[in-house]
Amino acid sequence: MSTSSQQFHLFFLFTIISLSIADGTELIVVNNCKDSIWPGILGTAGHVTPREGGFLLLSGEQTVLQVPDKWSGRIWPRQGCCFDETTGRGSCQTGDCAGLLQCRGVGGVPPATLVEMTLGTSKSALHYYDVSLVDGFNVPVSMMPVGGGAGCGVAACETNLNVCCPSSLVLKRQGKVVGCKSACLAAKTDRYCCTGEYANPKSCRPTVFSHLFKAICPKAYSFAFDDASGLKTCEASREALQEYSTEILKLAEEIFANHSLLMGMDKDALKWLHGKIMKQATRMNYYPACSRPDLVLGVSPLSDTSTITLLLQDDDITGLQTRHREGWVPVKPIPNTIGWSNGVYKSIEHRAVTNVTAARMSVATFVIPDDDVELGSV
């Protein structure tokens, strides 16, 4: 595993997570919505636009975007889209970019929840980022750094503003509320848009609508000059992540050594069965609190392909579930516990879920055999 990195997670209820790597930053985009999302991407002037500016992300899926050092741009969720598979043309109910699947330098039509960022470098990883409601709202979004130092906060609007949107700001499609306009978008006046004589922090003050947005989504930008509480900064601690990865691999080697001895084998037998290289990968997940956890999956059902998975998680919040017959069983976090597959080659199917009361974070490290290792019984 190469962990000289800084990550950002972006969750549609929808999330983005960020991790800096040696030559840039990884943006992990996660769709925790019950429906598909079509993320739109736009690099600011002079910056590249990854994935040609747009792609489909199914419910429960995640993808990784790699952006270069000092990248600046925005990402927004599009919803209710329908595109021709051949031409890539179509339309979206919200966030549409000229009727294109791949926005290719075209911004989204508001209202849409925006994630904005200006990133640092792998050597000087000072990042600026925010979730903005200045152009309105369409989908709950959060963004968080992984492996960051002190003060690396979560930027988010995790509540569905469409449910409590004032009638004068509502956007409907086919009788359904799909977006909530900002006061600027609805009224188009200098006072609400912080333009003209209001184009400075002194004269442009929060309105009753921005106060409402702020009360519901305190971690998001509510109006143009909401820098004090809306803008997040993070100085990544790459060294901390590297040190954690090194130490967790040592722990895995100790576990292998102990199990080798328990089975009457040489101390290093299980380690050497991994081949020339014992590979390592780390996945960091952030699960925001959710008012309707029955409609959202944190991580879709899966079975690990690793030899061993080492999990660091919150001790007081249950989020992991394992499949038992036709149902799912919550797994209470118990420190220093070893789960054993009991002679079955395939690991047990499991998933992660959100909850109503609190956010949850987990760090899973996977130890994996080399690519050319032959699998079989010991």
SVG drawing of the C-alpha trace seen along z (x, -y; Angstrom):
<svg xmlns="http://www.w3.org/2000/svg" viewBox="-48 -51 58 79">
<polyline fill="none" stroke="black" stroke-width="0.4" points="0.0,0.0 1.2,-3.5 -0.1,-5.8 1.8,-9.0 -1.6,-10.5 -4.4,-12.9 -8.0,-11.9 -11.3,-13.7 -14.6,-11.8 -17.6,-13.3 -20.9,-11.7 -24.2,-12.3 -26.0,-11.6 -23.7,-12.1 -20.2,-12.3 -16.7,-13.3 -13.6,-12.2 -10.2,-13.5 -6.8,-11.8 -3.6,-13.5 -1.3,-11.2 2.2,-11.7 1.2,-13.5 -2.1,-15.1 -5.3,-14.3 -7.8,-11.5 -11.5,-12.5 -13.6,-9.5 -17.2,-10.1 -19.8,-8.0 -23.6,-7.8 -25.5,-6.9 -28.8,-8.0 -31.5,-5.5 -31.5,-6.7 -28.8,-7.2 -26.8,-10.4 -25.0,-12.0 -22.1,-14.0 -21.1,-17.1 -17.5,-18.4 -16.0,-21.7 -12.4,-22.7 -12.0,-26.5 -10.2,-28.4 -6.8,-26.8 -7.6,-23.6 -8.4,-20.2 -11.9,-18.7 -11.8,-15.0 -14.0,-12.4 -14.9,-14.9 -17.1,-16.6 -19.7,-14.0 -20.7,-10.3 -23.3,-8.0 -23.0,-6.8 -25.6,-4.2 -27.0,-3.9 -24.5,-2.5 -21.6,-3.0 -18.4,-4.9 -15.6,-6.1 -12.2,-7.7 -11.3,-10.9 -7.6,-11.8 -6.8,-15.5 -3.4,-17.2 -1.7,-19.4 -3.3,-22.8 -6.5,-21.7 -9.5,-24.0 -13.0,-23.3 -16.5,-22.3 -18.6,-19.1 -22.4,-19.0 -25.0,-16.2 -27.4,-15.9 -30.6,-14.0 -33.5,-12.7 -31.4,-12.3 -32.0,-10.4 -29.3,-10.2 -29.1,-8.6 -26.5,-5.8 -25.1,-6.6 -25.0,-10.4 -24.7,-11.1 -27.4,-13.7 -30.5,-14.1 -31.6,-16.1 -31.7,-16.2 -34.4,-17.5 -31.7,-19.4 -28.1,-20.4 -28.4,-19.9 -25.4,-21.0 -26.6,-21.8 -28.3,-18.4 -25.0,-16.5 -23.9,-13.5 -20.3,-14.8 -20.5,-18.5 -17.1,-19.3 -16.6,-22.7 -20.3,-23.6 -21.6,-24.5 -24.8,-23.1 -28.2,-24.9 -29.2,-25.9 -30.6,-25.1 -27.9,-22.5 -25.8,-21.8 -22.2,-22.7 -18.9,-21.3 -16.1,-23.8 -12.4,-23.3 -9.0,-24.7 -6.4,-22.1 -2.8,-22.2 0.1,-20.0 1.4,-16.7 4.3,-18.6 2.3,-21.6 -1.2,-20.1 -3.3,-23.1 -6.8,-22.7 -9.8,-25.0 -13.2,-23.5 -16.9,-24.2 -20.4,-22.9 -22.4,-25.9 -26.1,-26.7 -25.5,-30.0 -26.9,-28.5 -29.6,-26.6 -30.0,-23.0 -31.0,-19.7 -29.3,-16.8 -27.8,-16.4 -23.9,-16.4 -21.0,-16.2 -17.2,-16.5 -14.5,-15.4 -10.7,-15.0 -9.0,-11.7 -5.7,-11.7 -5.9,-15.4 -4.5,-17.2 -6.1,-19.4 -9.0,-21.6 -9.9,-19.5 -13.6,-19.8 -16.6,-18.3 -18.3,-20.6 -21.9,-19.5 -25.6,-20.0 -26.8,-16.5 -30.5,-17.4 -33.0,-17.3 -33.8,-21.0 -36.5,-20.2 -38.7,-19.0 -38.7,-22.3 -38.1,-24.7 -40.2,-27.9 -42.9,-27.9 -41.4,-30.9 -38.2,-29.0 -39.5,-25.6 -38.6,-24.0 -41.0,-21.3 -40.9,-18.8 -44.0,-16.8 -45.6,-17.9 -42.6,-16.8 -40.2,-19.1 -36.8,-18.4 -34.9,-21.5 -34.8,-24.6 -33.7,-27.9 -31.6,-30.4 -33.1,-33.8 -30.7,-35.2 -31.9,-32.7 -35.5,-33.4 -35.5,-37.2 -32.5,-38.2 -31.8,-41.4 -28.5,-42.9 -29.5,-42.6 -30.0,-38.9 -27.2,-38.2 -24.5,-40.4 -24.0,-42.4 -23.9,-46.1 -23.9,-48.2 -24.1,-45.0 -21.0,-43.5 -19.0,-43.6 -19.2,-41.8 -20.2,-45.0 -23.3,-45.7 -24.3,-42.2 -25.7,-40.6 -27.6,-37.3 -31.2,-37.4 -34.1,-35.5 -33.6,-32.8 -29.9,-32.4 -30.6,-32.3 -33.0,-29.4 -30.5,-27.6 -27.8,-28.1 -30.0,-26.8 -30.7,-23.6 -27.2,-23.2 -24.7,-24.9 -21.7,-23.3 -22.6,-24.9 -22.2,-28.3 -25.6,-30.0 -24.8,-33.3 -21.9,-34.8 -19.9,-36.2 -20.4,-33.3 -16.7,-32.7 -16.4,-32.6 -18.4,-29.4 -18.8,-28.1 -15.3,-27.8 -13.2,-24.9 -9.4,-24.5 -7.3,-21.5 -3.6,-20.9 -3.1,-17.3 -1.1,-15.1 0.4,-12.6 3.0,-11.5 0.3,-10.4 -1.4,-8.2 1.9,-6.7 2.8,-5.9 -0.6,-4.3 -0.2,-2.2 3.2,-1.0 2.1,-0.1 -1.1,1.7 1.0,3.8 3.2,4.8 0.1,5.8 -1.0,8.0 2.4,9.7 2.1,10.4 -1.4,11.9 -0.1,14.1 2.9,15.2 0.7,16.2 -1.7,18.1 1.1,19.9 2.4,21.1 -1.0,22.1 -1.4,24.4 2.0,26.0 3.8,24.2 6.9,22.1 6.4,18.6 6.6,16.9 4.7,19.6 1.5,17.6 3.4,14.4 5.5,16.1 2.4,17.8 1.4,14.3 4.2,14.4 7.1,12.0 5.0,9.0 2.3,8.8 0.1,6.1 -1.8,3.6 -4.8,1.3 -6.7,-1.0 -10.3,-2.3 -11.6,-5.1 -15.3,-5.7 -17.4,-8.4 -21.1,-7.9 -23.1,-11.0 -26.1,-10.8 -29.2,-10.3 -32.9,-11.1 -34.0,-8.1 -31.4,-5.3 -33.9,-2.8 -33.4,-4.5 -29.6,-4.8 -26.7,-2.3 -23.3,-3.3 -21.5,-0.5 -23.3,2.0 -23.1,5.7 -19.7,7.3 -17.3,10.0 -13.6,9.1 -11.0,10.7 -8.2,10.0 -6.5,12.6 -7.2,10.4 -9.1,7.2 -8.1,4.9 -10.9,2.5 -10.6,-0.7 -14.0,-2.1 -16.0,-4.1 -16.5,-1.9 -19.9,-3.3 -21.8,-3.4 -23.0,-0.2 -22.9,-0.4 -21.5,2.9 -24.0,5.7 -23.4,9.3 -25.7,11.5 -27.4,14.4 -29.7,16.5 -32.1,14.0 -31.5,11.1 -28.9,8.8 -27.4,8.9 -25.9,5.8 -22.3,6.3 -21.7,4.5 -18.2,2.9 -16.0,4.8 -12.4,3.7 -9.6,6.2 -11.9,8.8 -10.9,11.3 -13.6,12.5 -12.9,15.9 -14.6,17.4 -14.7,20.8 -13.2,22.9 -15.1,21.2 -12.9,19.8 -15.2,16.9 -15.5,14.2 -19.0,13.5 -21.1,11.0 -21.4,7.7 -22.5,4.1 -22.4,0.8 -25.4,-1.3 -26.1,-4.8 -28.1,-5.8 -30.3,-8.7 -28.3,-9.9 -24.6,-10.2 -22.0,-10.2 -19.7,-7.2 -16.2,-6.7 -14.2,-3.5 -10.8,-2.7 -10.4,0.8 -7.0,2.1 -6.8,5.1 -3.8,7.4 -3.7,9.1 -1.6,11.9 0.6,11.1 -1.0,11.3 0.6,14.6 0.0,16.6 -2.0,19.8 -4.8,20.1 -5.6,23.3 -5.9,25.0 -2.9,24.8"/>
</svg>
